[in-house]
Amino acid sequence: MGRKKFSADEIKVIRKLLGGKMRGNRSQQKMSRHILRTVFGFSISDFNIQGKAFGPEDLDECIRRGRIQILDDATIEAMKLRYAEKKQHDEAVRQAEAIADGEAVDWQAVLKEWNEYYTQNPEENQGE
């Protein structure tokens, strides 16, 4: 499931990518879909009819029907920031669970212990 809210500038680029996808060869089509998904969070499958190509006219129809919303740039940037913060939080929770379950090592704690040992015992470690 991708995004459904975009800025006007993003919609312009998405429209161009969809046009290029419609005219391009298989490789160009794959690249356009990849850019749409990874850069814009735009998933064609969220909007198209199965088996029918999704082009710029279909994008315009989705906007007209309200399935895709165009918001101002500041709102979009705030949404992206919240998404990035949530993603970072979710990753930290996942990592903490893995450490608690013994599936991963807390390398930050290991590094801290290492540094403490070597700062407390500098004479033992001079030859290394």
Backbone hydrogen bonds, N-H to C=O, Kabsch-Sander energy under -0.5 kcal/mol:
donor,donor_aa,acceptor,acceptor_aa,energy
3,R,41,G,-3.3
6,F,69,Q,-2.7
8,A,71,L,-0.5
11,I,7,S,-2.2
12,K,8,A,-1.8
13,V,9,D,-1.8
14,I,10,E,-2.9
15,R,11,I,-2.7
16,K,12,K,-1.9
17,L,13,V,-2.7
18,L,14,I,-2.6
19,G,15,R,-2.2
20,G,16,K,-2.6
21,K,17,L,-2.2
22,M,18,L,-1.9
23,R,19,G,-1.5
24,G,20,G,-2.0
29,Q,25,N,-2.6
30,K,26,R,-2.3
31,M,27,S,-2.2
32,S,28,Q,-2.4
33,R,29,Q,-2.5
34,H,30,K,-2.3
35,I,31,M,-2.5
36,L,32,S,-2.5
37,R,33,R,-2.3
38,T,34,H,-3.0
39,V,35,I,-2.2
40,F,35,I,-1.1
40,F,36,L,-0.6
41,G,37,R,-0.7
42,F,36,L,-3.0
43,S,41,G,-0.7
44,I,42,F,-0.7
46,D,43,S,-1.9
47,F,44,I,-2.2
48,N,44,I,-2.1
52,K,49,I,-2.4
55,G,53,A,-0.6
59,L,55,G,-1.8
60,D,56,P,-2.4
61,E,57,E,-2.0
62,C,58,D,-2.2
63,I,59,L,-2.1
64,R,60,D,-2.6
65,R,61,E,-2.3
66,G,62,C,-0.7
66,G,63,I,-0.8
67,R,62,C,-1.9
68,I,62,C,-1.4
69,Q,4,K,-2.9
71,L,6,F,-2.6
71,L,69,Q,-0.6
76,I,72,D,-2.0
77,E,73,D,-2.6
78,A,74,A,-2.2
79,M,75,T,-2.2
80,K,76,I,-2.5
81,L,77,E,-2.3
82,R,78,A,-2.3
83,Y,79,M,-2.4
84,A,80,K,-2.5
85,E,81,L,-2.5
86,K,82,R,-2.5
87,K,83,Y,-2.6
88,Q,84,A,-2.3
89,H,85,E,-2.4
90,D,86,K,-2.9
91,E,87,K,-2.1
92,A,88,Q,-2.1
93,V,89,H,-2.5
94,R,90,D,-2.4
95,Q,91,E,-2.5
96,A,92,A,-2.4
97,E,93,V,-2.4
98,A,94,R,-2.1
99,I,95,Q,-2.3
100,A,96,A,-2.6
101,D,97,E,-2.2
102,G,99,I,-1.2
103,E,98,A,-2.4
104,A,98,A,-1.2
107,W,105,V,-1.6
110,V,106,D,-2.0
111,L,107,W,-2.5
112,K,108,Q,-2.0
113,E,109,A,-2.5
114,W,110,V,-2.5
115,N,111,L,-2.7
116,E,112,K,-2.5
117,Y,113,E,-2.5
118,Y,114,W,-2.3
119,T,115,N,-1.8
120,Q,116,E,-1.9
121,N,117,Y,-1.7
125,N,121,N,-0.7
125,N,122,P,-0.5
126,Q,123,E,-0.7
128,E,125,N,-0.8
